[in-house]
């Protein structure tokens, strides 16, 4: 008898203390394979519904017929040169789903002992292999934990097994089943801990974002947006939010989530521009420990974190073309595999995407996948720029003033009627974000209860007699918008050239133009300057 109780007991104790499922599975089969006389030990586990490894997805039959057992761990040693190069730790060969004996143990949840393989031709599909490896006996045990069948553990030996050895193998299998159940529980607890930590971080961001502002305004342009939000929020439809930089696309996404059926679950924000190409899959889908250099622990991705809630994909047009198919798959099927893990995960996530770029032009240029575009544009919402909703400027400005006064501990500051006219006459290329910055800057620099707005004079339209045409009797010439845009662009190009391409600091392009660096940066991007 090769399965000695004292040896099995020592191995079982080592296995039972392991918290990592992958390590526990490896210890279970290697603990048996290292015993004298044992040629091969294998462990099959029942897969969860919808859980398919790479080998299972290659099953030739229909998905409904894929066997529920799949080989998860294997260890053994060939004895002759003909099979010495064969890797007995592989789990993806023809034995991946087991055979008739394995299926019988899984079906009946009862052990099987074949003392002489030569007398049982159904024990293996390779009788020549049995002879060349001098295999004599087979034993298979169900892995049971609290009445639930987890899988099947088998051994092939080069010495005879008897009923006593089967009893000790059963005891070892019971310990292995407990170790597997415990490792799975520890794994689940660790994932829940990670998820709670990440959710807490995202919820803190949500609380901060909720206090920072909401969608304000009464203009027809913003009313259309609010009506669209009210229409689409109760559904699970994918939404694509379009609009210039700074118009408030993220506020629209938050409003859709907050008024929809998923408001009790997290809204997870991801900026596609900010994710390095090499970390894309890990950031979105998570990774397993050891999947790559620096992966010192398992980590869940944004899709798992947003499961049951909403995932906001900001700057979606900046997603590299070669990464778009990976995103498309999870949008279509709700399935993905973490990096370094073949286990398929299913998630239920609502997608809201946003971009400030013209995706249709990217489609024509071949820089954005058409199938991904149509998957995202189930319900598009276009957020108007601030210049198309000038009637909302007083409401927005007063709101930002109130928030800024609380934030910077200022009081007694008010916007005058002349200052409101200044704001309405300004061309807000930075949109709502630029307006907020201007108001906050005015609050910070206020002195003796006086609010001073710093708006470049050359960006304002004439607003009074001081700005009227000189005493010349000539009528002012009307300049078409396209020509004015060209002049502004040329003027910016001259300033950039004179400053050596430097935007910030004294002598920088922003200083030469008399505008704020952030405003210049926005205009450079809008007008296509480099």
C-alpha positions as CSV (number, residue, x, y, z in Angstrom):
1,X,0.0,0.0,0.0
2,X,1.6,3.3,-1.1
3,X,-0.9,5.8,0.5
4,X,0.4,5.6,4.1
5,X,-1.8,7.4,6.7
6,X,1.0,9.2,8.4
7,X,2.2,10.6,5.1
8,X,-1.2,11.6,3.9
9,X,-1.9,13.2,7.3
10,X,1.1,15.5,7.1
11,X,0.2,16.6,3.5
12,X,-3.4,17.2,4.5
13,X,-2.4,19.4,7.4
14,X,-0.2,21.5,5.1
15,X,-3.0,21.8,2.5
16,X,-5.6,22.8,5.1
17,X,-3.5,25.8,6.2
18,X,-3.3,27.3,2.7
19,X,-5.5,30.4,1.9
20,X,-4.7,30.8,-1.8
21,X,-6.9,28.6,-4.0
22,X,-4.3,28.2,-6.7
23,X,-1.6,27.2,-4.2
24,X,-4.0,24.8,-2.4
25,X,-4.9,23.0,-5.6
26,X,-1.2,22.6,-6.5
27,X,-0.4,21.2,-3.0
28,X,-3.2,18.7,-3.2
29,X,-2.0,17.0,-6.4
30,X,1.7,17.4,-5.7
31,X,1.3,16.0,-2.2
32,X,-0.1,12.8,-3.7
33,X,2.3,12.7,-6.7
34,X,5.4,12.8,-4.5
35,X,4.3,9.7,-2.6
36,X,6.1,6.5,-3.6
37,X,4.2,4.5,-6.2
38,X,1.9,7.3,-7.3
39,X,2.3,8.0,-11.0
40,X,-0.3,10.7,-11.5
41,X,-2.7,12.8,-9.4
42,X,-5.5,14.9,-11.0
43,X,-8.2,17.2,-9.6
44,X,-11.3,18.3,-11.5
45,X,-13.6,21.0,-10.2
46,X,-17.2,21.8,-11.1
47,X,-17.4,25.0,-12.9
48,X,-20.0,27.6,-12.0
49,X,-22.7,28.5,-14.5
50,X,-21.3,30.7,-17.2
51,X,-17.7,30.1,-16.0
52,X,-15.6,28.9,-18.9
53,X,-11.9,28.5,-19.1
54,X,-10.0,28.8,-22.4
55,X,-10.2,25.0,-23.0
56,X,-13.9,24.9,-22.2
57,X,-14.6,27.6,-24.9
58,X,-12.9,25.3,-27.4
59,X,-15.4,22.5,-26.7
60,X,-16.6,21.2,-30.1
61,X,-20.2,20.7,-29.1
62,X,-22.9,23.3,-28.2
63,X,-22.3,25.4,-25.0
64,X,-25.2,23.6,-23.3
65,X,-23.3,20.3,-23.6
66,X,-20.0,21.4,-22.2
67,X,-19.2,19.0,-19.3
68,X,-19.5,20.7,-15.9
69,X,-16.2,19.2,-14.7
70,X,-12.9,20.7,-15.9
71,X,-9.3,19.7,-15.0
72,X,-7.8,22.3,-12.7
73,X,-4.6,20.7,-11.3
74,X,-2.4,17.8,-12.3
75,X,1.0,16.4,-11.2
76,X,3.0,13.3,-12.0
77,X,6.2,11.7,-13.3
78,X,6.7,9.7,-16.5
79,X,9.2,6.8,-16.2
80,X,10.6,6.2,-19.7
81,X,12.2,8.2,-22.4
82,X,9.2,8.0,-24.7
83,X,7.0,10.0,-22.3
84,X,9.7,11.9,-20.3
85,X,9.1,15.1,-22.4
86,X,5.3,14.9,-21.8
87,X,4.1,17.6,-19.3
88,X,1.9,15.8,-16.8
89,X,1.0,19.1,-15.1
90,X,-0.9,20.2,-18.1
91,X,-4.7,20.8,-17.7
92,X,-5.7,21.5,-21.3
93,X,-5.3,18.2,-23.1
94,X,-7.8,15.6,-24.2
95,X,-8.3,14.6,-20.5
96,X,-9.5,18.1,-19.6
97,X,-13.1,16.9,-19.1
98,X,-12.2,13.5,-17.7
99,X,-13.6,10.2,-19.0
100,X,-16.5,7.9,-18.2
101,X,-15.1,7.0,-14.7
102,X,-14.7,10.7,-13.7
103,X,-18.2,11.4,-15.0
104,X,-19.6,8.5,-13.0
105,X,-17.9,9.7,-9.7
106,X,-19.3,13.2,-10.4
107,X,-22.8,11.8,-11.1
108,X,-23.0,9.4,-8.2
109,X,-20.8,11.1,-5.7
110,X,-19.3,7.8,-4.8
111,X,-15.6,6.6,-4.9
112,X,-14.3,4.1,-7.5
113,X,-11.4,1.7,-7.0
114,X,-9.9,-0.3,-9.8
115,X,-7.2,-2.5,-8.3
116,X,-6.0,-3.9,-11.7
117,X,-6.2,-1.6,-14.7
118,X,-5.4,-4.5,-17.0
119,X,-8.7,-6.1,-16.1
120,X,-10.7,-2.9,-16.8
121,X,-10.4,-1.7,-20.4
122,X,-12.7,1.4,-19.7
123,X,-10.3,2.8,-17.1
124,X,-8.3,4.7,-19.7
125,X,-8.6,5.6,-23.3
126,X,-4.9,4.8,-23.8
127,X,-4.1,1.2,-22.9
128,X,-0.7,1.4,-24.5
129,X,0.1,4.3,-22.2
130,X,-1.0,2.2,-19.2
131,X,1.5,-0.5,-20.2
132,X,4.4,1.8,-21.0
133,X,4.0,3.7,-17.7
134,X,3.4,0.4,-15.7
135,X,0.2,1.7,-14.2
136,X,-1.5,-0.8,-12.0
137,X,-4.4,0.8,-10.0
138,X,-6.8,3.7,-10.2
139,X,-8.8,5.4,-7.4
140,X,-11.2,8.3,-7.7
141,X,-12.8,10.2,-4.8
142,X,-15.6,12.8,-4.8
143,X,-14.7,16.1,-3.1
144,X,-17.6,16.8,-0.8
145,X,-18.0,19.8,1.5
146,X,-21.2,20.1,3.6
147,X,-23.1,17.9,1.1
148,X,-22.0,19.8,-1.9
149,X,-19.9,18.1,-4.6
150,X,-17.0,20.4,-5.5
151,X,-15.2,18.1,-7.9
152,X,-13.2,14.8,-8.2
153,X,-9.7,13.7,-7.1
154,X,-8.0,10.8,-8.8
155,X,-4.7,8.9,-8.6
156,X,-3.0,6.4,-10.9
157,X,-0.4,4.2,-9.2
158,X,2.4,1.9,-10.2
159,X,1.7,-0.3,-7.1
160,X,-1.5,-2.0,-6.1
161,X,-4.2,-0.1,-4.2
162,X,-6.6,-1.9,-1.9
163,X,-9.7,-0.9,0.1
164,X,-7.7,0.3,3.0
165,X,-5.8,2.7,0.8
166,X,-9.1,3.9,-0.6
167,X,-10.3,4.8,3.0
168,X,-7.2,6.9,3.6
169,X,-7.5,8.5,0.2
170,X,-11.1,9.4,1.2
171,X,-9.9,11.1,4.3
172,X,-7.3,13.0,2.3
173,X,-10.1,14.0,-0.2
174,X,-12.3,15.3,2.7
175,X,-9.4,17.5,4.0
176,X,-8.7,18.7,0.4
177,X,-12.4,19.6,0.0
178,X,-12.3,21.7,3.2
179,X,-9.1,23.4,2.0
180,X,-10.7,24.2,-1.4
181,X,-13.8,25.6,0.3
182,X,-11.8,27.7,2.8
183,X,-9.5,29.0,0.0
184,X,-12.5,30.0,-2.0
185,X,-14.0,31.8,1.0
186,X,-10.8,33.6,1.7
187,X,-10.5,34.6,-1.9
188,X,-14.1,35.9,-1.9
189,X,-13.5,37.8,1.4
190,X,-10.4,39.4,-0.1
191,X,-12.2,40.4,-3.2
192,X,-15.1,41.9,-1.2
193,X,-12.6,43.8,1.0
194,X,-11.0,45.2,-2.1
195,X,-14.4,46.1,-3.6
196,X,-15.5,47.8,-0.4
197,X,-12.2,49.8,-0.2
198,X,-12.6,50.9,-3.8
199,X,-16.3,51.6,-3.4
200,X,-15.6,53.7,-0.4
201,X,-13.0,55.7,-2.4
202,X,-15.5,56.2,-5.2
203,X,-18.3,57.1,-2.9
204,X,-16.1,59.8,-1.3
205,X,-15.6,61.2,-4.8
206,X,-19.3,61.0,-5.4
207,X,-20.0,63.0,-2.2
208,X,-17.5,65.6,-3.2
209,X,-18.8,65.8,-6.8
210,X,-22.4,66.1,-5.5
211,X,-21.4,69.1,-3.3
212,X,-19.5,70.7,-6.2
213,X,-22.5,71.5,-8.3
214,X,-25.4,70.3,-10.4
215,X,-27.0,71.0,-13.7
216,X,-28.3,74.6,-13.5
217,X,-30.1,76.7,-16.0
218,X,-33.4,77.5,-17.6
219,X,-32.4,78.1,-21.2
220,X,-34.1,76.1,-23.9
221,X,-30.8,74.4,-24.7
222,X,-30.3,73.1,-21.2
223,X,-34.0,72.2,-20.8
224,X,-33.6,69.8,-23.8
225,X,-30.7,68.1,-22.1
226,X,-32.7,67.7,-18.8
227,X,-35.6,66.3,-20.8
228,X,-33.3,63.7,-22.4
229,X,-31.9,62.8,-19.0
230,X,-35.4,62.3,-17.7
231,X,-36.3,60.1,-20.7
232,X,-33.2,57.8,-20.6
233,X,-32.4,57.5,-16.9
234,X,-35.0,54.9,-16.0
235,X,-33.8,52.6,-18.7
236,X,-30.5,50.6,-18.9
237,X,-29.7,52.0,-22.4
238,X,-26.1,52.9,-23.2
239,X,-25.6,56.7,-23.4
240,X,-23.0,58.7,-25.3
241,X,-22.6,62.3,-24.1
242,X,-21.1,64.7,-26.6
243,X,-19.9,68.2,-26.0
244,X,-16.9,70.6,-25.9
245,X,-14.4,70.5,-23.0
246,X,-15.9,72.0,-19.8
247,X,-19.6,71.9,-20.7
248,X,-20.5,69.5,-17.9
249,X,-20.6,66.1,-19.5
250,X,-19.7,64.3,-16.2
251,X,-22.6,66.1,-14.4
252,X,-25.0,64.7,-17.1
253,X,-23.6,61.2,-16.5
254,X,-24.1,61.6,-12.7
255,X,-27.6,62.9,-13.2
256,X,-28.5,59.9,-15.4
257,X,-27.1,57.5,-12.7
258,X,-28.7,59.3,-9.8
259,X,-32.2,59.2,-11.2
260,X,-32.0,55.7,-12.6
261,X,-32.7,52.3,-11.1
262,X,-29.0,51.7,-10.3
263,X,-28.6,54.7,-8.1
264,X,-28.1,52.4,-5.0
265,X,-24.9,51.0,-6.7
266,X,-21.7,52.9,-7.4
267,X,-21.0,55.1,-10.4
268,X,-17.4,54.3,-11.3
269,X,-15.6,56.8,-13.4
270,X,-12.7,55.9,-15.8
271,X,-10.8,58.4,-17.9
272,X,-9.7,56.5,-21.0
273,X,-7.0,59.1,-21.8
274,X,-5.3,58.6,-18.4
275,X,-4.9,54.8,-18.6
276,X,-1.5,53.6,-19.9
277,X,-1.9,51.2,-22.8
278,X,0.0,48.4,-21.0
279,X,-2.3,48.7,-18.0
280,X,-5.6,48.9,-19.9
281,X,-6.8,45.3,-19.4
282,X,-5.7,45.3,-15.7
283,X,-7.5,48.6,-15.0
284,X,-10.7,47.5,-16.7
285,X,-10.8,43.8,-16.0
286,X,-8.5,43.2,-13.0
287,X,-5.6,40.8,-12.7
288,X,-4.4,37.8,-10.7
289,X,-1.3,37.7,-8.5
290,X,1.8,37.1,-10.6
291,X,0.1,38.0,-13.9
292,X,2.9,40.5,-14.6
293,X,5.8,42.2,-12.9
294,X,4.4,44.2,-10.0
295,X,1.2,42.2,-9.7
296,X,1.8,41.2,-6.0
297,X,-1.8,40.5,-5.3
298,X,-5.2,39.8,-7.0
299,X,-7.0,43.0,-8.0
300,X,-10.5,43.6,-9.2
301,X,-11.1,45.9,-12.2
302,X,-13.5,48.7,-12.9
303,X,-16.1,46.5,-14.5
304,X,-16.3,44.2,-11.4
305,X,-16.4,47.3,-9.2
306,X,-19.3,48.7,-11.2
307,X,-21.2,45.4,-11.3
308,X,-24.9,46.3,-10.7
309,X,-24.1,50.0,-11.2
310,X,-22.8,52.3,-13.8
311,X,-19.4,52.7,-15.5
312,X,-18.7,56.2,-16.9
313,X,-16.1,56.0,-19.7
314,X,-14.8,59.6,-20.1
315,X,-12.8,60.6,-23.2
316,X,-13.9,57.3,-24.9
317,X,-12.6,58.6,-28.3
318,X,-9.0,58.6,-27.0
319,X,-9.1,54.8,-26.5
320,X,-6.4,53.3,-28.7
321,X,-7.7,51.4,-31.7
322,X,-6.1,48.1,-30.8
323,X,-7.8,48.1,-27.3
324,X,-11.3,48.8,-28.6
325,X,-12.2,45.2,-29.4
326,X,-11.5,44.1,-25.8
327,X,-13.9,46.8,-24.6
328,X,-16.5,45.8,-27.3
329,X,-16.6,42.2,-26.1
330,X,-17.5,43.0,-22.6
331,X,-20.1,45.6,-23.8
332,X,-21.7,43.0,-26.0
333,X,-21.5,39.9,-23.9
334,X,-20.9,41.2,-20.3
335,X,-18.0,38.7,-20.1
336,X,-14.3,39.1,-19.5
337,X,-11.2,37.3,-18.0
338,X,-8.9,39.1,-15.6
339,X,-5.2,39.3,-16.7
340,X,-3.5,36.1,-15.8
341,X,-6.7,34.2,-15.1
342,X,-8.7,32.0,-17.5
343,X,-11.9,32.1,-15.4
344,X,-14.7,34.0,-17.2
345,X,-16.5,36.6,-15.2
346,X,-20.0,38.0,-15.9
347,X,-21.1,41.5,-15.0
348,X,-24.2,43.6,-15.2
349,X,-23.0,47.1,-15.9
350,X,-24.7,50.2,-17.5
351,X,-22.3,52.1,-19.7
352,X,-22.3,55.9,-20.1
353,X,-19.5,57.3,-22.3
354,X,-18.5,60.8,-23.1
355,X,-16.2,62.6,-25.6
356,X,-15.4,66.1,-26.7
357,X,-14.2,64.9,-30.1
358,X,-16.0,64.4,-33.4
359,X,-16.2,60.6,-33.4
360,X,-17.7,60.5,-36.9
361,X,-14.5,62.0,-38.3
362,X,-12.5,59.4,-36.4
363,X,-14.7,56.7,-38.0
364,X,-14.0,58.1,-41.5
365,X,-10.3,58.2,-40.6
366,X,-10.3,54.6,-39.4
367,X,-9.3,55.5,-35.9
368,X,-12.5,54.3,-34.2
369,X,-14.3,51.0,-34.7
370,X,-17.7,51.3,-36.3
371,X,-19.2,48.4,-34.3
372,X,-18.1,50.0,-31.0
373,X,-19.5,53.4,-32.1
374,X,-23.0,51.9,-32.7
375,X,-22.8,50.0,-29.4
376,X,-22.2,53.3,-27.6
377,X,-24.6,55.5,-29.5
378,X,-27.8,53.8,-28.4
379,X,-28.9,57.2,-27.0
380,X,-26.7,60.2,-27.7
381,X,-27.0,63.4,-25.7
382,X,-25.3,66.6,-26.9
383,X,-24.5,69.1,-24.2
384,X,-24.6,72.7,-25.5
385,X,-21.6,75.0,-25.1
386,X,-22.0,78.0,-22.8
387,X,-22.1,80.5,-25.7
388,X,-25.4,78.8,-26.8
389,X,-27.0,79.3,-23.3
390,X,-26.0,82.8,-22.4
391,X,-29.3,83.3,-20.5
392,X,-28.0,80.8,-17.9
393,X,-24.8,82.8,-17.1
394,X,-26.2,84.8,-14.2
395,X,-27.6,81.6,-12.6
396,X,-24.3,79.8,-13.0
397,X,-22.1,82.7,-11.9
398,X,-24.1,83.3,-8.7
399,X,-24.0,79.6,-7.9
400,X,-20.2,79.4,-8.3
401,X,-19.8,82.6,-6.3
402,X,-21.8,81.1,-3.4
403,X,-19.8,77.9,-3.5
404,X,-16.5,79.7,-3.7
405,X,-17.3,82.0,-0.8
406,X,-18.0,79.0,1.4
407,X,-14.9,77.2,0.2
408,X,-12.5,80.2,0.7
409,X,-14.2,81.7,3.7
410,X,-15.3,84.9,2.1
411,X,-18.5,86.9,2.7
412,X,-20.3,89.9,1.4
413,X,-19.3,89.4,-2.2
414,X,-21.9,90.1,-4.9
415,X,-21.8,90.3,-8.7
416,X,-22.9,93.6,-10.1
417,X,-25.1,94.1,-13.1
418,X,-22.1,95.4,-15.1
419,X,-20.1,92.3,-14.1
420,X,-22.9,90.1,-15.3
421,X,-23.0,91.9,-18.6
422,X,-19.2,91.4,-18.8
423,X,-19.7,87.6,-18.3
424,X,-22.4,87.5,-21.0
425,X,-20.3,89.4,-23.5
426,X,-17.3,87.0,-23.1
427,X,-16.7,84.2,-25.5
428,X,-16.4,81.2,-23.1
429,X,-14.3,78.7,-25.1
430,X,-13.6,76.9,-21.8
431,X,-17.3,76.8,-21.1
432,X,-18.7,76.2,-17.6
433,X,-15.4,75.1,-16.2
434,X,-13.7,78.3,-17.3
435,X,-16.6,80.3,-15.8
436,X,-16.1,78.6,-12.5
437,X,-12.4,79.2,-12.6
438,X,-12.9,82.9,-13.3
439,X,-15.3,83.3,-10.4
440,X,-13.1,81.3,-8.0
441,X,-10.1,83.5,-8.9
442,X,-12.1,86.6,-8.3
443,X,-13.2,85.4,-4.9
444,X,-9.6,84.5,-3.9
445,X,-8.3,87.9,-5.0
446,X,-11.1,89.9,-3.5
447,X,-10.2,92.8,-1.2
448,X,-12.4,94.8,1.2
449,X,-15.6,93.1,0.0
450,X,-15.0,94.1,-3.6
451,X,-15.2,91.4,-6.3
452,X,-12.9,92.0,-9.3
453,X,-13.4,89.8,-12.4
454,X,-10.3,89.3,-14.6
455,X,-11.6,88.9,-18.1
456,X,-9.2,89.9,-20.9
457,X,-10.5,93.1,-22.6
458,X,-9.6,91.9,-26.1
459,X,-12.0,89.0,-25.7
460,X,-15.0,91.1,-24.9
461,X,-17.5,92.6,-27.2
462,X,-18.2,96.4,-27.0
463,X,-20.4,96.9,-23.9
464,X,-20.6,100.7,-23.4
465,X,-19.5,104.2,-24.6
466,X,-15.9,103.7,-23.5
467,X,-15.6,100.9,-26.1
468,X,-17.5,102.6,-28.8
469,X,-16.0,103.4,-32.2
470,X,-13.7,106.5,-32.1
471,X,-14.9,109.8,-33.3
472,X,-14.4,108.7,-36.9
473,X,-17.5,109.0,-38.9
474,X,-16.8,105.7,-40.7
475,X,-19.1,102.8,-40.0
476,X,-17.4,99.8,-38.3
477,X,-16.8,96.9,-40.7
478,X,-18.5,93.6,-40.0
479,X,-16.1,90.7,-39.9
480,X,-17.5,87.2,-40.7
481,X,-17.1,84.6,-38.0
482,X,-14.8,82.4,-40.1
483,X,-12.5,85.4,-40.7
484,X,-12.5,86.4,-37.0
485,X,-11.6,82.8,-36.1
486,X,-8.7,82.9,-38.5
487,X,-7.5,86.2,-37.1
488,X,-7.6,84.9,-33.5
489,X,-5.7,81.7,-34.6
490,X,-3.0,83.7,-36.4
491,X,-2.7,86.0,-33.4
492,X,-2.2,83.0,-31.1
493,X,0.3,81.5,-33.5
494,X,2.4,84.7,-33.5
495,X,2.4,84.7,-29.6
496,X,3.4,81.1,-29.4
497,X,6.2,81.7,-31.9
498,X,7.5,84.7,-30.0
499,X,7.4,82.9,-26.7
500,X,9.2,79.8,-28.2
501,X,6.1,77.7,-27.7
502,X,6.0,78.4,-23.9
503,X,2.5,79.1,-22.5
504,X,3.1,79.8,-18.8
505,X,5.1,82.4,-17.0
506,X,6.3,85.9,-17.8
507,X,6.9,86.3,-21.5
508,X,4.8,83.2,-22.2
509,X,2.2,83.1,-24.9
510,X,-0.7,83.6,-22.4
511,X,1.2,86.6,-20.8
512,X,1.7,88.1,-24.3
513,X,-2.0,87.7,-25.2
514,X,-3.2,88.9,-21.8
515,X,-5.3,85.8,-21.0
516,X,-5.0,82.9,-18.5
517,X,-2.8,80.0,-19.5
518,X,-5.7,77.5,-19.0
519,X,-7.9,79.6,-21.4
520,X,-5.1,79.6,-23.9
521,X,-4.6,75.8,-23.6
522,X,-8.3,75.3,-24.3
523,X,-8.2,77.5,-27.4
524,X,-5.0,75.9,-28.7
525,X,-6.8,72.5,-28.6
526,X,-10.1,73.9,-30.1
527,X,-8.3,75.7,-33.0
528,X,-5.9,72.8,-33.7
529,X,-2.7,74.7,-33.0
530,X,0.4,72.7,-32.1
